[in-house]
Amino acid sequence: MHLRDWDFNLKIRLAGEMLVNITFWMFFPFLAIYFTESFGKTAAGFLLILSQVFSVVANILGGYCADRFGRKKMMVLSSIGQGIAFLLFAYASSPWLESPILGFICFTFVSIFGSFYWPASQAMVADVTDEKHRNSVFAVFYTSINIAVVIGPILGGIFYAEHRFELLLMASILNVALGLVLGKWISETAPPFQAVEASGTNKNWYLFLLHQLRDYKVIIRDKTFLLFILAGVLVGQTFMQLDLLIPVYVKETVQPQTLFSFGGSWSVDIGGEQLFGFLIAENGFLVALLTIVITKWMSLYQEKNVFIISSLIYGASMVLFGLTSWVWGLILSMAVFTLAELMTAGIQQGFISKLAPENMRGQYFAAASLRYTLGRTIAPIAIPMTEWMGYMWTFTTLCVFTLLSALLYSIMFRRFDKEKGLQHAI
């Protein structure tokens, strides 16, 4: 499906969200450093956990709000809400006030509004795009995010340390502008709420939340799926560290080094924060460049081997990170880390559809997101762990999690193959 054939709503969103995402990634990867320096590692870790708890609840309710109040309204309110939160965050990091506590509260609200925005934005794509074209449209939005992940951190590495106030102010202005543009130029795509209610959506938000939590009982009943979730949560403790442990580690351990040298007369030197911006950009660039290639490559192999080897490579990347503070060693570590990410990026959704009965696919996909919501909630504990046991043992512990994940994947596939064999026998 060509871009010129897209619904006008999506064209407006692609341009606006691209600009907002670039600005967001100019400072977001460095916030773990900011909160760690402000509160200490232990307090920062637990505060980030608390922030993610609120985001998890907002994410669960996001789908209900998108159906109940409409996609457009939720996206507009969320964008403007993020803009206001960023404005207060900017004030908390301004020449007139330096308040990390207010900054953390604002960051929490940014995360909450983002959790409300995401389900509405995804639902709008499904509303206006034919099923056969949805994957390609989602892929374009996904690619635009990774382009932002490439550009944003590089610029952030240059400007963040001295211009955090200006970056946050820019994010505020762009988010409010996006909300106003969406309010004026896009149209509502949600079906009437009465029709949604008839299909079984609860009228009250708290009843809907309870209903969603009851739906997760499917995890307990399906032991194979439970193993898949647990393995995903364990391995998720590694890739969630991309904007948690890794930036703090790079900031504290990397001394200014020479990245490139040309004949001794001219060189490119890089410090910890600049290097971390470069590493995030490396990850985003490799994801944008190689996702399709690696996915096709992985389709040639058994899913069992892909999931297990991906976990082991994640573990290897954690060990590599913990062993070096040399700039090129860290660049190699990030390449290994990204390979592990790309190995399963294109096959996970397809495997979930194999696990799910046809009449319960919605519940399974919703429950499968717990790999990220639970993983994201637990992951910040790695920051205070560095204070309790040091960086090397923290990275080693994360490596052990990946080994346990590989073991659970092995057990899960053994059960899956056995169940599939029994179904064929019947």
Buried (B, 14 or more C-beta within 10 A) or exposed (E): BEEEEBBEBBBBBBEBBBBBBBBBBBBBBBBBBBBBBBBEBBBBBBBBBBBBEBBBBBBBBBBBBBBBBBBBBBBBBBBBBBBBBBBBBBBBBBEEEEBBEBBBBBBBBBBBBBBBBBBBBBBBBBBBBEEEBBEEBBEBBBBBBBBBBBBBBBBBBBBBBEBBBBBBBBBBBBBBBBBBBBBEEBEEBBEEBEEBEEEEBBEEEEEBBEBBEEBBEBBEEBEBBBBBBBBBBBBBBBBBBBBBBBBBBBBBBBEEBEBEEEEEEEEEEBBBBBBBBBBBBBBBBBBBBBBBEBBEBBEEEEBBBBBBBBBBBBBBBBBBBBEBBEBEEBBBBBBBBBBBBBBBBBBBEEBBEEBBEEEBEEBBEBBBBBBBBBBBBBBBBBBBBBBEEEBEEBBBBBBBBBBBBBBBBBBBBEBBEEBEEEEEEE
